[in-house]
Amino acid sequence: MTILVAQPEFVALPENRKNIEEETNELVLDGGFVLPKTAADDVFLALEINSFGKSFRDYNAESERQKSVEEFYRLQHINQSYDFVKRMRENYGKLDKVKMSIWECCELLNEVVDESDPDLDEPQIQHLLQSAEAIRKDYPDEDWLHLTALIHDLGKVLLLPSFGELPQWAVVGDTFPLGCAFDKANVHHKYFKDNPDFNNPDYNTKNGIYPEGCGLDNVMISWGHDDYMYLVAKENGSTLPSAGLFIIRYHSFYPLHKEGAYTHLMNEEDRENLKWLHIFNKYDLYSKSKVLIDVEKVKPYYISLTEKVSAFLASFGHVILYILVFVLPKLYNFFQYFPAKLRW
């Protein structure tokens, strides 16, 4: 069952963006968001530099971390081929690794640092909570969006031994379509020349194997934590709205939502969901900070999002469960976005 969410309203990005920033002291973010540089304490403030003192997503700044990030993308662009992604989806789509709750998975990310990220080198659970808490401030009534922020990177458990200990290039970094030409909007595009798909005549045209407007659901996207978490959510019967699933699967698809590439493959539902992804991206990117979230302080709220149905059903028994599931499915969806234990 699909839950519909109200679509956000957007302010068009003005041509004289720079002048507006200088004259009004407002920060105009990618996607047309205008955010005051001085705001009340209960409003999320977008940072202008990352935790290393550089601009966000600056892949050209000279530093040791930038060198390792570039090497990461060299390996990713060489190895992420159409056949490789097909094998990964078939293997991990079985969801036969483990059964655990969402919060148990969050705690596993204490062991994970994303080597492709030029903006942060903290354990990934901090990034999840920084994003979710920033969204919670500005969108207090959109609990599905808080939960989406909390879980969007959980697929990074693929780096751990119990999930196959995949190399970083097969888990993190920007994502991109396979089966069509590699757009130059992809960061470090030059390394695609050594990808086995680069000279494949079936794959090296703009549309490749896809009809224009086919919809992103029908496009093979490079394998990583995004696609894995999307499979986990979908196959476990998540009732997150389609915008939430879209955010999970495409939040690393920067060539699309930042650079505007590959839009010819989108359908109308993709375009509607992209509006929410643009909102989410502000918090995903600009909330990264060395100021850490108190995990124990916020833990009860996020556990309540993932498990809030349990106490309710325990009180009223199987009759209420039957009514909620079969008689009032929309009400059931309101109470539960995921089962207590998921297959991973």
C-alpha beads as a LAMMPS data file, in Angstrom:
LAMMPS data file: protein, C-alpha beads

344 atoms
343 bonds

1 atom types
1 bond types

-500.0 500.0 xlo xhi
-500.0 500.0 ylo yhi
-500.0 500.0 zlo zhi

Masses

1 110.0

Atoms # bond

1 1 1 0.000 0.000 0.000
2 1 1 1.332 3.453 -0.912
3 1 1 1.068 6.338 1.527
4 1 1 0.732 9.738 -0.098
5 1 1 2.508 12.688 1.463
6 1 1 1.920 16.329 0.739
7 1 1 4.411 17.687 -1.747
8 1 1 6.607 20.548 -0.540
9 1 1 6.469 23.970 -2.124
10 1 1 9.658 25.278 -3.700
11 1 1 11.157 28.648 -4.316
12 1 1 12.763 28.981 -7.739
13 1 1 16.480 29.594 -7.595
14 1 1 17.044 33.196 -8.751
15 1 1 19.547 34.039 -11.469
16 1 1 21.139 36.671 -9.266
17 1 1 21.711 34.152 -6.488
18 1 1 25.039 35.644 -5.429
19 1 1 23.610 39.149 -5.105
20 1 1 20.724 37.903 -2.993
21 1 1 23.128 36.193 -0.609
22 1 1 25.209 39.340 -0.248
23 1 1 22.319 41.793 0.135
24 1 1 19.966 39.793 2.377
25 1 1 22.499 37.787 4.414
26 1 1 20.680 34.623 3.387
27 1 1 22.285 31.378 2.322
28 1 1 20.731 30.024 -0.901
29 1 1 21.239 26.269 -1.035
30 1 1 21.241 23.958 -4.042
31 1 1 17.668 23.125 -4.995
32 1 1 16.313 26.628 -4.320
33 1 1 16.190 26.587 -0.516
34 1 1 16.658 29.936 1.193
35 1 1 17.904 29.670 4.749
36 1 1 18.751 32.696 6.949
37 1 1 22.319 32.666 8.206
38 1 1 21.017 33.876 11.567
39 1 1 17.980 32.035 12.874
40 1 1 16.271 30.917 16.041
41 1 1 17.829 28.092 18.037
42 1 1 15.084 25.671 17.021
43 1 1 15.828 25.970 13.294
44 1 1 18.554 23.950 11.575
45 1 1 21.433 26.107 10.356
46 1 1 23.289 24.820 7.312
47 1 1 27.041 24.838 7.795
48 1 1 29.133 26.527 5.125
49 1 1 32.328 24.511 5.680
50 1 1 32.847 20.858 6.515
51 1 1 34.573 19.365 9.544
52 1 1 37.960 19.713 7.788
53 1 1 37.509 23.458 7.145
54 1 1 36.786 22.975 3.407
55 1 1 33.725 23.524 1.229
56 1 1 31.300 20.598 1.166
57 1 1 31.858 18.042 -1.595
58 1 1 35.043 19.770 -2.762
59 1 1 36.822 16.971 -4.592
60 1 1 39.675 19.189 -5.782
61 1 1 40.950 20.581 -2.477
62 1 1 44.496 19.434 -1.756
63 1 1 44.663 17.207 1.328
64 1 1 45.590 13.672 2.283
65 1 1 41.909 12.792 2.661
66 1 1 41.135 14.161 -0.810
67 1 1 43.824 11.916 -2.269
68 1 1 42.273 8.857 -0.647
69 1 1 38.809 9.951 -1.828
70 1 1 40.041 10.218 -5.420
71 1 1 41.634 6.777 -5.219
72 1 1 38.317 5.463 -3.934
73 1 1 36.496 6.855 -6.991
74 1 1 39.120 5.450 -9.344
75 1 1 38.420 1.957 -8.033
76 1 1 34.659 2.492 -7.968
77 1 1 34.464 3.732 -11.546
78 1 1 36.576 0.862 -12.856
79 1 1 34.752 -1.939 -11.027
80 1 1 31.079 -0.922 -10.943
81 1 1 29.811 -2.524 -14.145
82 1 1 26.324 -3.627 -15.207
83 1 1 27.161 -7.317 -14.692
84 1 1 28.706 -6.646 -11.277
85 1 1 25.592 -4.812 -10.036
86 1 1 23.319 -7.550 -11.370
87 1 1 25.270 -10.159 -9.384
88 1 1 25.192 -8.066 -6.208
89 1 1 21.430 -7.519 -6.407
90 1 1 20.810 -11.221 -6.944
91 1 1 23.042 -12.164 -4.017
92 1 1 22.002 -9.570 -1.439
93 1 1 18.377 -9.528 -2.543
94 1 1 17.987 -12.898 -0.803
95 1 1 18.178 -11.072 2.576
96 1 1 19.608 -14.176 4.231
97 1 1 22.387 -12.601 6.325
98 1 1 20.687 -11.888 9.679
99 1 1 17.481 -10.799 11.406
100 1 1 17.721 -7.687 13.570
101 1 1 15.929 -4.472 14.444
102 1 1 16.639 -1.092 12.912
103 1 1 18.262 0.212 16.078
104 1 1 20.493 -2.859 16.343
105 1 1 21.660 -2.061 12.833
106 1 1 22.260 1.589 13.777
107 1 1 24.561 0.474 16.573
108 1 1 26.583 -1.630 14.130
109 1 1 27.477 1.569 12.301
110 1 1 29.579 2.633 15.281
111 1 1 32.223 0.493 13.542
112 1 1 31.933 2.145 10.112
113 1 1 33.683 5.217 8.653
114 1 1 32.913 6.219 5.055
115 1 1 36.204 6.611 3.148
116 1 1 34.457 8.255 0.173
117 1 1 33.176 11.176 2.258
118 1 1 35.371 14.283 1.989
119 1 1 33.336 16.048 4.711
120 1 1 33.301 13.758 7.749
121 1 1 35.370 10.995 9.337
122 1 1 33.153 10.205 12.334
123 1 1 31.358 6.863 12.865
124 1 1 28.303 6.674 10.643
125 1 1 25.775 6.503 13.492
126 1 1 26.659 10.138 14.196
127 1 1 25.889 11.137 10.614
128 1 1 22.516 9.359 10.775
129 1 1 21.528 11.127 13.979
130 1 1 22.867 14.517 12.871
131 1 1 20.726 14.308 9.723
132 1 1 17.636 13.044 11.521
133 1 1 17.824 15.566 14.343
134 1 1 18.270 18.470 11.904
135 1 1 15.189 17.361 9.941
136 1 1 13.250 16.826 13.165
137 1 1 13.780 20.487 14.074
138 1 1 12.383 21.826 10.805
139 1 1 9.775 19.121 10.072
140 1 1 8.546 18.016 13.537
141 1 1 5.337 16.425 12.209
142 1 1 6.904 14.366 9.400
143 1 1 7.979 11.344 11.439
144 1 1 8.414 9.278 8.251
145 1 1 11.103 11.761 7.203
146 1 1 12.857 11.501 10.592
147 1 1 12.885 7.717 10.218
148 1 1 14.068 7.912 6.615
149 1 1 17.009 10.064 7.742
150 1 1 17.839 7.617 10.518
151 1 1 17.966 4.587 8.211
152 1 1 19.145 6.048 4.899
153 1 1 22.759 4.887 5.359
154 1 1 22.169 1.611 7.227
155 1 1 23.197 -0.292 4.114
156 1 1 26.792 0.574 4.995
157 1 1 26.782 -2.551 7.165
158 1 1 27.887 -4.194 3.903
159 1 1 31.390 -3.159 4.985
160 1 1 31.242 -5.469 8.007
161 1 1 32.436 -9.111 7.986
162 1 1 28.994 -10.555 8.775
163 1 1 27.635 -8.883 5.612
164 1 1 30.445 -9.937 3.294
165 1 1 32.961 -7.184 4.130
166 1 1 32.616 -5.640 0.690
167 1 1 35.281 -3.122 -0.377
168 1 1 34.409 0.539 0.137
169 1 1 33.971 1.127 -3.601
170 1 1 31.114 -1.422 -3.580
171 1 1 29.295 0.222 -0.663
172 1 1 29.709 4.009 -0.499
173 1 1 30.255 7.009 -2.758
174 1 1 28.105 8.711 -5.383
175 1 1 25.861 6.404 -7.385
176 1 1 25.145 6.425 -11.127
177 1 1 23.202 4.405 -13.718
178 1 1 24.662 1.409 -15.546
179 1 1 23.499 0.369 -18.986
180 1 1 23.858 3.837 -20.498
181 1 1 26.654 6.354 -21.046
182 1 1 28.510 7.683 -18.000
183 1 1 27.534 11.353 -17.816
184 1 1 30.352 13.844 -17.265
185 1 1 28.475 15.128 -14.220
186 1 1 29.879 12.125 -12.325
187 1 1 32.730 13.140 -10.033
188 1 1 36.163 12.007 -11.313
189 1 1 34.572 10.979 -14.607
190 1 1 37.979 10.327 -16.206
191 1 1 38.306 6.955 -14.475
192 1 1 35.299 5.458 -16.269
193 1 1 37.481 4.885 -19.338
194 1 1 38.745 1.684 -17.695
195 1 1 35.266 0.390 -16.873
196 1 1 34.365 -2.685 -18.985
197 1 1 31.057 -1.023 -19.966
198 1 1 32.702 2.140 -21.294
199 1 1 33.186 0.864 -24.866
200 1 1 30.185 -1.459 -24.955
201 1 1 28.021 -0.164 -27.860
202 1 1 24.847 -1.248 -26.056
203 1 1 25.723 0.874 -23.035
204 1 1 27.634 3.916 -24.295
205 1 1 24.787 6.011 -25.736
206 1 1 22.733 8.540 -23.786
207 1 1 19.740 6.220 -23.311
208 1 1 21.656 2.959 -23.616
209 1 1 19.307 0.037 -23.028
210 1 1 16.518 2.211 -21.564
211 1 1 13.543 3.936 -23.198
212 1 1 13.420 7.644 -22.431
213 1 1 11.176 8.356 -19.431
214 1 1 11.196 4.697 -18.345
215 1 1 11.383 5.604 -14.650
216 1 1 14.334 5.134 -12.310
217 1 1 12.827 1.941 -10.872
218 1 1 13.653 0.346 -14.224
219 1 1 17.258 1.579 -14.305
220 1 1 20.232 -0.380 -12.941
221 1 1 22.021 1.873 -10.434
222 1 1 25.570 1.264 -9.195
223 1 1 25.615 -1.105 -6.228
224 1 1 26.042 0.165 -2.703
225 1 1 24.416 0.911 0.613
226 1 1 21.593 2.894 -1.013
227 1 1 20.288 0.070 -3.171
228 1 1 20.836 -2.511 -0.435
229 1 1 18.829 -0.550 2.154
230 1 1 16.120 0.015 -0.456
231 1 1 15.894 -3.751 -1.008
232 1 1 15.783 -4.361 2.756
233 1 1 12.968 -1.837 3.205
234 1 1 10.945 -2.994 0.237
235 1 1 11.254 -6.755 0.829
236 1 1 10.438 -6.371 4.536
237 1 1 7.139 -4.727 3.635
238 1 1 7.975 -1.183 4.739
239 1 1 5.034 1.215 4.593
240 1 1 7.210 4.297 4.253
241 1 1 5.753 6.600 1.584
242 1 1 7.227 6.308 -1.901
243 1 1 9.158 9.535 -1.255
244 1 1 10.929 7.847 1.660
245 1 1 11.943 4.835 -0.421
246 1 1 13.065 7.183 -3.218
247 1 1 15.285 9.087 -0.764
248 1 1 16.825 5.864 0.526
249 1 1 17.641 4.556 -2.946
250 1 1 18.815 7.757 -4.624
251 1 1 20.260 9.997 -1.902
252 1 1 23.800 9.322 -3.226
253 1 1 22.733 9.890 -6.832
254 1 1 24.384 13.324 -6.895
255 1 1 24.709 13.473 -10.693
256 1 1 20.899 13.581 -10.740
257 1 1 19.804 15.638 -7.758
258 1 1 22.734 18.063 -7.678
259 1 1 23.870 18.299 -11.313
260 1 1 20.589 17.568 -13.140
261 1 1 22.007 14.686 -15.204
262 1 1 20.008 11.603 -16.270
263 1 1 16.648 13.384 -15.928
264 1 1 15.631 11.945 -19.310
265 1 1 15.231 8.572 -17.584
266 1 1 12.777 9.856 -14.974
267 1 1 8.995 9.494 -15.002
268 1 1 6.411 11.750 -13.332
269 1 1 6.492 9.931 -9.982
270 1 1 10.280 10.332 -9.900
271 1 1 9.926 14.072 -10.452
272 1 1 7.479 14.409 -7.572
273 1 1 9.671 12.374 -5.230
274 1 1 12.764 14.330 -6.272
275 1 1 11.272 17.360 -4.518
276 1 1 11.501 15.548 -1.196
277 1 1 15.008 14.306 -2.006
278 1 1 16.124 17.896 -2.565
279 1 1 14.806 18.769 0.891
280 1 1 16.466 15.744 2.452
281 1 1 19.808 16.429 0.780
282 1 1 20.226 19.733 2.588
283 1 1 20.184 17.915 5.915
284 1 1 22.140 14.890 4.702
285 1 1 25.011 17.064 3.482
286 1 1 25.090 20.227 5.566
287 1 1 24.427 18.666 8.988
288 1 1 27.811 16.888 9.034
289 1 1 29.704 18.221 12.018
290 1 1 32.279 17.430 14.694
291 1 1 29.594 18.369 17.251
292 1 1 28.360 14.920 18.203
293 1 1 24.800 13.882 19.063
294 1 1 24.163 12.354 22.498
295 1 1 23.061 8.912 21.305
296 1 1 21.478 7.819 24.586
297 1 1 19.468 11.030 24.816
298 1 1 17.761 10.675 21.423
299 1 1 17.640 6.872 21.303
300 1 1 14.166 6.538 22.931
301 1 1 12.534 8.739 20.291
302 1 1 13.941 6.811 17.336
303 1 1 13.194 3.449 18.900
304 1 1 9.623 4.674 19.333
305 1 1 9.428 5.373 15.596
306 1 1 10.539 1.880 14.657
307 1 1 8.724 -0.049 17.380
308 1 1 5.783 2.121 18.408
309 1 1 3.241 -0.456 17.244
310 1 1 4.529 -3.142 19.616
311 1 1 3.259 -1.705 22.916
312 1 1 -0.077 -0.809 21.351
313 1 1 -0.674 -4.312 20.050
314 1 1 0.533 -5.936 23.260
315 1 1 -2.182 -4.057 25.135
316 1 1 -5.097 -4.876 22.848
317 1 1 -4.256 -8.333 21.489
318 1 1 -4.787 -10.184 18.226
319 1 1 -8.331 -8.912 17.633
320 1 1 -7.047 -5.356 17.355
321 1 1 -4.174 -6.584 15.187
322 1 1 -6.678 -8.189 12.805
323 1 1 -8.732 -5.002 12.638
324 1 1 -5.683 -2.844 12.044
325 1 1 -4.215 -5.066 9.350
326 1 1 -7.295 -6.103 7.434
327 1 1 -10.040 -3.616 8.298
328 1 1 -8.117 -0.383 8.765
329 1 1 -4.860 -0.857 6.849
330 1 1 -4.222 2.859 6.607
331 1 1 -4.401 3.171 10.380
332 1 1 -2.045 0.205 10.713
333 1 1 0.425 1.928 8.402
334 1 1 0.286 4.967 10.634
335 1 1 1.395 2.880 13.588
336 1 1 4.161 0.865 11.930
337 1 1 6.648 1.609 9.169
338 1 1 8.679 -1.604 9.678
339 1 1 8.367 -4.942 11.480
340 1 1 10.227 -5.199 14.793
341 1 1 12.851 -7.487 13.228
342 1 1 13.959 -7.150 9.603
343 1 1 15.656 -9.624 7.286
344 1 1 18.995 -8.259 6.079

Bonds

1 1 1 2
2 1 2 3
3 1 3 4
4 1 4 5
5 1 5 6
6 1 6 7
7 1 7 8
8 1 8 9
9 1 9 10
10 1 10 11
11 1 11 12
12 1 12 13
13 1 13 14
14 1 14 15
15 1 15 16
16 1 16 17
17 1 17 18
18 1 18 19
19 1 19 20
20 1 20 21
21 1 21 22
22 1 22 23
23 1 23 24
24 1 24 25
25 1 25 26
26 1 26 27
27 1 27 28
28 1 28 29
29 1 29 30
30 1 30 31
31 1 31 32
32 1 32 33
33 1 33 34
34 1 34 35
35 1 35 36
36 1 36 37
37 1 37 38
38 1 38 39
39 1 39 40
40 1 40 41
41 1 41 42
42 1 42 43
43 1 43 44
44 1 44 45
45 1 45 46
46 1 46 47
47 1 47 48
48 1 48 49
49 1 49 50
50 1 50 51
51 1 51 52
52 1 52 53
53 1 53 54
54 1 54 55
55 1 55 56
56 1 56 57
57 1 57 58
58 1 58 59
59 1 59 60
60 1 60 61
61 1 61 62
62 1 62 63
63 1 63 64
64 1 64 65
65 1 65 66
66 1 66 67
67 1 67 68
68 1 68 69
69 1 69 70
70 1 70 71
71 1 71 72
72 1 72 73
73 1 73 74
74 1 74 75
75 1 75 76
76 1 76 77
77 1 77 78
78 1 78 79
79 1 79 80
80 1 80 81
81 1 81 82
82 1 82 83
83 1 83 84
84 1 84 85
85 1 85 86
86 1 86 87
87 1 87 88
88 1 88 89
89 1 89 90
90 1 90 91
91 1 91 92
92 1 92 93
93 1 93 94
94 1 94 95
95 1 95 96
96 1 96 97
97 1 97 98
98 1 98 99
99 1 99 100
100 1 100 101
101 1 101 102
102 1 102 103
103 1 103 104
104 1 104 105
105 1 105 106
106 1 106 107
107 1 107 108
108 1 108 109
109 1 109 110
110 1 110 111
111 1 111 112
112 1 112 113
113 1 113 114
114 1 114 115
115 1 115 116
116 1 116 117
117 1 117 118
118 1 118 119
119 1 119 120
120 1 120 121
121 1 121 122
122 1 122 123
123 1 123 124
124 1 124 125
125 1 125 126
126 1 126 127
127 1 127 128
128 1 128 129
129 1 129 130
130 1 130 131
131 1 131 132
132 1 132 133
133 1 133 134
134 1 134 135
135 1 135 136
136 1 136 137
137 1 137 138
138 1 138 139
139 1 139 140
140 1 140 141
141 1 141 142
142 1 142 143
143 1 143 144
144 1 144 145
145 1 145 146
146 1 146 147
147 1 147 148
148 1 148 149
149 1 149 150
150 1 150 151
151 1 151 152
152 1 152 153
153 1 153 154
154 1 154 155
155 1 155 156
156 1 156 157
157 1 157 158
158 1 158 159
159 1 159 160
160 1 160 161
161 1 161 162
162 1 162 163
163 1 163 164
164 1 164 165
165 1 165 166
166 1 166 167
167 1 167 168
168 1 168 169
169 1 169 170
170 1 170 171
171 1 171 172
172 1 172 173
173 1 173 174
174 1 174 175
175 1 175 176
176 1 176 177
177 1 177 178
178 1 178 179
179 1 179 180
180 1 180 181
181 1 181 182
182 1 182 183
183 1 183 184
184 1 184 185
185 1 185 186
186 1 186 187
187 1 187 188
188 1 188 189
189 1 189 190
190 1 190 191
191 1 191 192
192 1 192 193
193 1 193 194
194 1 194 195
195 1 195 196
196 1 196 197
197 1 197 198
198 1 198 199
199 1 199 200
200 1 200 201
201 1 201 202
202 1 202 203
203 1 203 204
204 1 204 205
205 1 205 206
206 1 206 207
207 1 207 208
208 1 208 209
209 1 209 210
210 1 210 211
211 1 211 212
212 1 212 213
213 1 213 214
214 1 214 215
215 1 215 216
216 1 216 217
217 1 217 218
218 1 218 219
219 1 219 220
220 1 220 221
221 1 221 222
222 1 222 223
223 1 223 224
224 1 224 225
225 1 225 226
226 1 226 227
227 1 227 228
228 1 228 229
229 1 229 230
230 1 230 231
231 1 231 232
232 1 232 233
233 1 233 234
234 1 234 235
235 1 235 236
236 1 236 237
237 1 237 238
238 1 238 239
239 1 239 240
240 1 240 241
241 1 241 242
242 1 242 243
243 1 243 244
244 1 244 245
245 1 245 246
246 1 246 247
247 1 247 248
248 1 248 249
249 1 249 250
250 1 250 251
251 1 251 252
252 1 252 253
253 1 253 254
254 1 254 255
255 1 255 256
256 1 256 257
257 1 257 258
258 1 258 259
259 1 259 260
260 1 260 261
261 1 261 262
262 1 262 263
263 1 263 264
264 1 264 265
265 1 265 266
266 1 266 267
267 1 267 268
268 1 268 269
269 1 269 270
270 1 270 271
271 1 271 272
272 1 272 273
273 1 273 274
274 1 274 275
275 1 275 276
276 1 276 277
277 1 277 278
278 1 278 279
279 1 279 280
280 1 280 281
281 1 281 282
282 1 282 283
283 1 283 284
284 1 284 285
285 1 285 286
286 1 286 287
287 1 287 288
288 1 288 289
289 1 289 290
290 1 290 291
291 1 291 292
292 1 292 293
293 1 293 294
294 1 294 295
295 1 295 296
296 1 296 297
297 1 297 298
298 1 298 299
299 1 299 300
300 1 300 301
301 1 301 302
302 1 302 303
303 1 303 304
304 1 304 305
305 1 305 306
306 1 306 307
307 1 307 308
308 1 308 309
309 1 309 310
310 1 310 311
311 1 311 312
312 1 312 313
313 1 313 314
314 1 314 315
315 1 315 316
316 1 316 317
317 1 317 318
318 1 318 319
319 1 319 320
320 1 320 321
321 1 321 322
322 1 322 323
323 1 323 324
324 1 324 325
325 1 325 326
326 1 326 327
327 1 327 328
328 1 328 329
329 1 329 330
330 1 330 331
331 1 331 332
332 1 332 333
333 1 333 334
334 1 334 335
335 1 335 336
336 1 336 337
337 1 337 338
338 1 338 339
339 1 339 340
340 1 340 341
341 1 341 342
342 1 342 343
343 1 343 344
